[in-house]
Amino acid sequence: MRILLLLNTMAVITALLLCPARSGAAHRPAHAPANTQAHTIETRYARISCAKARYITEFGVVMGAPRSANPTAEMERVGEAVDQMVFRVKALLGMYPPRLRFNVIILASRGEIKSAYRGLGLTDAVPAAFYRQKSHTIYLSLDNLTAGIFAHEVAHAVISASFATPPPSRMQEILARYVDAHLREK
């Protein structure tokens, strides 16, 4: 009886660790700016969070998702557009990591990107957007967002998930720039 109870407990713990989206645990990275989890959608590959629902709509427009009068349908279209972008990036890189999952935090402005970047203790020049490998999180701002910028950051997530020890940052940057440059090719 004790063995059965122990096995059941281990199965529950394993399920919670392998499926954090169902565990009830907070998904906002500890270093994420306040209020970024107020509005969230889940896709096959990403958990997208932001302070205001309209940020997701604006993000979706940049990703090519059509607007809809039905908010639920609109969020589904944004999720589909994000997953299509991830599929495109994976195909361009020829990398298909089996367990690709990342966060996207949409911020309103470049100033918020700077605050998030500095809040992580990073001291380099502040980029337009960035991927934080430790937390598997892409940080974007709406005031300068393009599909190419998002694809570039997704490339970092794909590369990171494809290797037990990710390649050096300079090599990752070359590959991510390749994705950005070839994104619109058929």
C-alpha positions in Angstrom: 0.0 0.0 0.0 2.8 2.4 0.9 4.6 1.6 -2.4 1.4 2.4 -4.3 1.0 5.7 -2.5 4.6 6.6 -3.1 4.3 5.8 -6.8 1.1 7.9 -7.1 2.8 10.8 -5.3 5.8 10.5 -7.6 3.5 10.5 -10.7 1.8 13.6 -9.5 5.1 15.4 -8.8 6.4 14.3 -12.2 3.3 15.6 -14.0 3.5 18.9 -12.2 7.2 19.3 -13.2 6.7 18.3 -16.8 3.4 20.3 -17.3 3.9 23.6 -15.5 0.9 25.1 -17.4 -1.4 22.8 -15.4 0.4 23.0 -12.1 -1.2 26.3 -11.1 2.3 27.7 -10.5 3.0 31.3 -11.6 4.3 31.5 -15.1 5.6 35.0 -15.0 9.4 34.9 -14.8 10.6 36.3 -11.4 12.4 39.1 -13.2 9.5 40.1 -15.4 8.1 43.7 -15.1 5.1 44.1 -12.9 1.6 43.6 -14.4 2.9 41.7 -17.5 0.8 38.7 -16.6 -2.5 40.6 -16.4 -3.4 39.3 -19.9 -2.1 36.0 -21.2 -2.7 33.6 -24.1 -1.2 30.2 -24.6 0.0 28.8 -27.9 1.5 25.5 -28.9 5.0 27.0 -28.3 4.5 30.1 -26.2 2.9 31.8 -23.3 2.3 35.4 -24.3 1.8 37.9 -21.4 1.3 41.6 -21.2 -0.3 44.4 -19.1 -3.2 45.2 -21.4 -5.3 43.1 -23.7 -4.8 45.5 -26.5 -1.1 44.8 -26.5 -1.9 41.2 -27.7 -4.1 42.6 -30.4 -1.4 45.0 -31.6 1.1 42.2 -31.5 -1.2 40.1 -33.5 -1.6 42.8 -36.2 2.2 42.9 -36.6 2.3 39.1 -36.8 -0.4 39.2 -39.6 -3.4 38.0 -37.5 -6.6 39.5 -38.8 -8.7 41.5 -36.3 -12.0 40.2 -35.2 -15.1 41.5 -33.4 -15.0 38.3 -31.3 -12.2 38.6 -28.7 -11.8 34.9 -28.3 -11.5 34.3 -32.1 -9.0 37.2 -32.2 -6.8 35.7 -29.5 -6.9 32.3 -31.3 -5.8 34.0 -34.5 -2.9 35.7 -32.7 -1.9 32.3 -31.3 -2.0 30.7 -34.7 0.1 33.5 -36.2 2.7 33.1 -33.5 2.9 29.3 -34.0 3.2 29.8 -37.8 6.1 32.1 -37.2 7.8 29.6 -34.9 7.2 26.9 -37.6 8.8 29.2 -40.2 11.8 29.9 -38.0 12.3 26.2 -37.3 12.2 25.5 -41.0 14.7 28.2 -41.9 17.1 27.0 -39.3 16.5 23.3 -40.0 16.2 22.8 -36.2 13.2 21.0 -34.7 13.7 20.8 -30.9 11.3 18.3 -29.4 10.5 20.4 -26.3 10.3 24.0 -27.5 8.4 26.2 -25.1 9.1 29.9 -24.3 7.5 33.0 -22.8 6.9 36.2 -24.6 6.5 39.4 -22.6 5.0 42.3 -24.6 5.9 45.7 -23.2 4.5 49.0 -24.4 7.7 51.0 -25.0 11.4 51.0 -25.5 11.7 52.5 -22.1 10.1 49.4 -20.6 12.5 47.2 -22.5 15.4 49.2 -21.0 13.9 48.8 -17.5 13.5 45.0 -18.0 17.0 44.7 -19.4 18.6 46.6 -16.7 16.4 44.9 -14.1 18.1 41.6 -15.1 21.5 43.1 -14.3 22.5 43.4 -18.0 24.8 46.3 -18.8 25.4 46.1 -22.5 23.7 48.4 -25.0 19.9 47.9 -24.7 18.6 46.0 -27.8 15.2 46.6 -29.4 14.1 43.2 -28.1 15.9 40.3 -26.4 15.7 36.7 -25.5 16.7 35.6 -22.0 18.0 32.1 -22.2 17.8 31.4 -18.4 14.1 31.9 -18.3 13.3 31.1 -21.9 11.7 34.5 -22.3 11.4 36.9 -25.2 11.0 40.6 -24.3 9.4 42.8 -27.0 8.1 46.4 -27.1 5.2 47.4 -29.3 6.7 50.8 -30.3 9.4 49.1 -32.5 8.0 45.6 -33.1 8.2 44.0 -36.5 7.7 40.4 -37.7 11.5 40.2 -38.3 12.3 41.3 -34.8 10.0 38.6 -33.4 11.4 36.0 -35.7 14.9 36.9 -34.7 14.1 36.4 -31.0 12.2 33.2 -31.8 15.4 32.0 -33.5 17.3 32.4 -30.3 14.6 30.3 -28.5 14.8 27.6 -31.1 18.6 27.5 -31.1 18.7 27.4 -27.3 16.2 24.5 -27.2 18.1 22.6 -29.9 21.3 22.1 -28.0 22.1 20.8 -24.5 24.8 23.5 -24.4 23.7 26.3 -26.7 26.3 27.7 -29.2 28.2 30.9 -28.3 26.1 34.1 -28.4 28.0 35.3 -31.5 27.1 32.2 -33.5 23.5 32.4 -32.3 23.3 36.0 -33.4 24.5 35.1 -36.9 21.8 32.4 -37.2 19.1 34.7 -35.8 20.1 37.4 -38.3 19.9 34.7 -41.1 16.3 34.1 -40.1 15.5 37.8 -40.1 17.1 38.2 -43.5 15.3 35.2 -45.1 12.0 35.4 -43.3 10.0 36.5 -46.4 11.5 34.1 -48.9 9.3 31.2 -50.0 
